[in-house]
C-alpha cells in the first residue's frame, strides 16, 4: 500500500476492505449521532467517538485528554454547561 505517482492511495481490494472494517465503529458512532434528536446526547456520542479515535493513535496524551474531557462533559455540571452553550447558539 503506497501512494501512486499522482498521490492517490494505492491499495488492493483486500487492504481497502480491511481498512473499512477497522473504521466500522466510527460509522456506528455516526449513525447513532444522526439518529439522536437531543443535542447533548449527540455531544456524548461525539465524545465517545473521539475517545475511540484517540485510542487508535500511538500517543498517550491525546487518549488522556479526550478521556478527561469526555468525563467532564458526562457530569451533571458538564451537561448543564453544554445545554447552556447550545441554547445560546442560533439554530
SVG drawing of the C-alpha trace seen along z (x, -y; Angstrom):
<svg xmlns="http://www.w3.org/2000/svg" viewBox="-35 -33 40 42">
<polyline fill="none" stroke="black" stroke-width="0.4" points="0.0,0.0 1.5,-3.3 0.7,-6.4 0.8,-6.1 2.6,-8.6 -0.4,-11.0 -0.5,-10.9 -3.6,-8.7 -3.7,-5.9 -2.9,-2.6 -4.3,0.4 -5.5,3.8 -9.2,4.6 -8.5,6.7 -6.5,3.9 -9.3,1.4 -11.8,3.9 -9.7,4.3 -9.4,0.6 -13.2,0.2 -13.7,2.9 -11.3,1.2 -13.3,-2.0 -16.8,-0.5 -17.0,-1.6 -16.7,-5.2 -19.6,-4.6 -21.6,-3.2 -21.0,-6.4 -22.0,-8.5 -25.3,-6.5 -26.1,-6.9 -25.3,-10.6 -27.5,-11.1 -30.4,-9.2 -30.2,-11.1 -32.5,-14.1 -31.1,-15.5 -28.1,-17.8 -26.5,-17.0 -26.7,-13.3 -25.2,-13.9 -22.3,-15.5 -21.8,-12.5 -21.8,-10.2 -19.2,-12.5 -17.1,-12.4 -17.2,-8.6 -16.2,-8.6 -13.3,-11.0 -12.2,-8.7 -12.2,-5.7 -10.3,-7.7 -7.7,-8.8 -7.2,-5.2 -6.2,-4.4 -3.1,-6.7 0.3,-5.8 0.4,-8.7 -0.9,-8.5 -1.5,-12.2 -4.4,-12.5 -6.0,-9.4 -5.8,-11.0 -7.0,-14.5 -10.0,-13.2 -10.9,-10.8 -10.7,-13.7 -12.8,-16.0 -15.4,-13.2 -15.6,-12.5 -16.2,-16.2 -18.9,-16.5 -20.7,-13.5 -21.1,-15.0 -24.3,-16.9 -22.3,-20.2 -20.9,-19.3 -24.4,-18.6 -25.6,-22.0 -22.7,-23.8 -23.3,-22.0 -27.0,-22.7 -26.3,-26.4 -23.9,-26.8 -26.3,-25.1 -29.1,-27.4 -27.0,-30.4 -26.2,-29.2 -28.8,-30.3 -30.4,-27.5"/>
</svg>
